[in-house]
Amino acid sequence: MKNFLVKNLNTDIGNQSVKGGTVSVGFIVDTLGKCTDIHVIKLIEFVLDEEVKRIIYFSPPWIPAEQAGKKVKAYRIQPIHLQNLSFIIY
């Protein structure tokens, strides 16, 4: 996932961003692994918050959660640290 984030980061945000920090984004991973209902939980700066939402939206399929052997929708909170136009995923 980190490789995807680094490859798809919009480097223009470096010119628009004043600071870095950690954006916490919440979303639902559906039964096919697609991320939906993406929203920022911990804001740091509009341009970075929007970039993280964009990256999560276009991310490759996630592994869906399972319950009783069946794939189910699951809510996820993902903190992403941005500093010097790079990502650190916790």
N, C-alpha and C positions, 0 to 999 in steps of 0.2 A: 504494500500500500504506500509506503514511504516513497518508493521509486515513482509510482504514478503521480503522487502529489508534487514531487520535485519536477518531474517532466512537464506537468501541466500548469504549473504556477505562472500566473501572468506577471512577468517581470516589470511591467509598467507600474505596478503598485509601489515599487520602491521609490519612484519619483513622487508619488502622491501620499505616501505614508510618512507620518512624523515619528512614529515609534513602533516597536514590535510588542509582543506579549502573547498571552494565551487566550485563544478563542475557544469557548466550549460550545459545541453545536449539538443539538438534539435532533433526532430523526427516527423514522420508522424504517426498518428493513422488512420488506414484504416477503411473501413465500417464494418469490423468484429471485430474491437478493437485491432488488432495486430499492434505492433510498427515496423515501417520500416524506412529506410533511417536515421539511428541513427548516429549522429555525435556530437562531443564535440564542444561547442561554446566558453566556457571559460575554458582554460587549467589550471591545477594546478601542476600536476605531472603525468607522463606517467602511472605509475602503477594504480593510483587512477582513472585517466580518462578512462582507459581501463576497469576497474572493473565496473564503472558506466555504460558504454556502454553494458557490458555483462549482468548486472542486468536488465537494461531496455529491452534488447532483450528477455530475458526469463521471463519477468513479465507476470502476468495473463492478460487476455484481459481487455483493457480499455473500457470505455463507449464511443462509437463513437459520433462525433458531428452530429447535425441535422440541416438541412436547408430546409425550406418549407415542413417539415414533413418527409423528406427523410434523411437517413444516408449518410454522406459524409466524405471524407478524410479531415483531419485537421492537421495543423502543430502545434506542441506544443514545448515550451521551458520550461524545468523543471530544476530549480536549486536544487542541492542536496549537503548538507553540511556534510562532513565527518570529524569526530574528534574522536580520541580514539577508532577507529574501530566501530563507531556507525553512524547512519544516522539521519539527521534532514531535513525534507522535508518542503519546503516553499510553 
